[in-house]
Amino acid sequence: MSGSADAEGKIIAWLAEQQEAMVALLRELVGIDSGTYDKAGADAVGEAIRRFLAAHGVATEVIPQQRFGDTLRALVPGGAAERGNIVLMGHRDTVYPKGEVARRPFTVRDGVAYAPGVSDMKAGLVMNSFILAAFARFGGAPGPLVGLYTADEEIGSPEGRPMIEAEARNARIVLNSEPARASGNVVTGRRGGVFSLMRITGKAAHSGARIKEGISALEELAHKIIAIHALTDHEAGISFNVGLARGGQSVNSVAPWAEAEIDMRYRLPEQREAALGRLREIIARSYVPGTTAELTIKGEFPPVVQSPGSKALFELYQEAARTTGYEVEGEYALGCADSGFTAVLGVPTLCAVGPQGYAGHSPEERLGLDWRVPRAQACARTILWLERAGL
């Protein structure tokens, strides 16, 4: 038996024995509130992962961030370093407010785990951590393995993006462990997204005695929301949504200010500028005379468009999954992810290789525990077999 084949056998067998340990680490991670704006919570999740990796001989580095959770970078040396790093990626932040863990603690019913963040994407973080531990224990990786754990993906990775892009520039491949689709499929393409803030300025006045002197920013906001939503073109894969809106100073005042947060999605890189241009035209127009408005981009994801390298990586993963005992296809996802940052730089990238999850971002979020070991084994085989795909 060759050295790599010997390592494969040991890694696959060891992972097969880790189901209970995987559930234990998952229970620990989802027991910590880690909404994007909860830096302390996201850092606590990072520390729990760091402790696990240290116990398995995996070196880690904590890269401080100012507003959101610190970036955790793990390294397992191996193979041909000159070919670039093999990157396992995932985010620690969730969409839930502080206290959600107490309201919905980790629960298992009929082999299904329920908890905030259990599928999106703390299960993927657990999977990545065990893969790193397996290669640290048995070797066999064809190149250095990097585990990158960021903490602000849910708002467009404003601090995580530079970390991801820096890693991608020295990457051989990237496996992003977002949850597999409900179908069990992985993701081979995603839309891009731009998240922006629109701020409108009007003029305050008493809404009884001096209403004619006021200029309502909220009225302007209402006109703009209708116009922005009308830009949606589902056939072209372009959508606009105003998800948050606020403004005004009191019920008996003409509103002097208003603001809204806008989610724009698009399918192809070349659609971005035209779609943003149409949005900016609405921002520049005053439906209520005397109002002004400005637009600030707060974060964005490039789309994932499958390259030849990414296609080869997907087909290799398909073979690895088949050997592990399940079939998988590629699926297009309407949502965004950090995989867009690596794919747009030309790095062979495959997304949603994590355990199969359901109903993310909702009170029904859940995860089938039976998929944890097979998904880890398929990713490990993909890494071990990179040479056979020319990657």
Sequence and secondary structure as in RCSB ss.txt:
>XXXX:A:sequence
MSGSADAEGKIIAWLAEQQEAMVALLRELVGIDSGTYDKAGADAVGEAIRRFLAAHGVATEVIPQQRFGDTLRAL
VPGGAAERGNIVLMGHRDTVYPKGEVARRPFTVRDGVAYAPGVSDMKAGLVMNSFILAAFARFGGAPGPLVGLYT
ADEEIGSPEGRPMIEAEARNARIVLNSEPARASGNVVTGRRGGVFSLMRITGKAAHSGARIKEGISALEELAHKI
IAIHALTDHEAGISFNVGLARGGQSVNSVAPWAEAEIDMRYRLPEQREAALGRLREIIARSYVPGTTAELTIKGE
FPPVVQSPGSKALFELYQEAARTTGYEVEGEYALGCADSGFTAVLGVPTLCAVGPQGYAGHSPEERLGLDWRVPR
AQACARTILWLERAGL
>XXXX:A:secstr
  HHHHHHHHHHHHHHT HHHHHHHHHHHHTS  BTT HHHHHHHHHHHHHHHHHTT EEEEE  SSS  EEEEE
E  S GGG EEEEEEE  BS  TTHHHHS  EEETTEEE TTIIIIIHHHHHHHHHHHHHHHH   SS EEEEEE
S GGGT TTHHHHHHHHHTTEEEEEE  EE TTS EEEEE EEEEEEEEEE B EETTTTGGG B HHHHHHHHH
HHHHTT BTTTTBEEEEEEEEE S TTEE SEEEEEEEEEESSGGGHHHHHHHHHHHHH  SSTT EEEEEEEEE
E  B   HHHHHHHHHHHHHHHHHT    EEEESS  THHHHHTTT  EEE  EEEEESTTSTT EEEGGGHHHH
HHHHHHHHHTGGGGT 
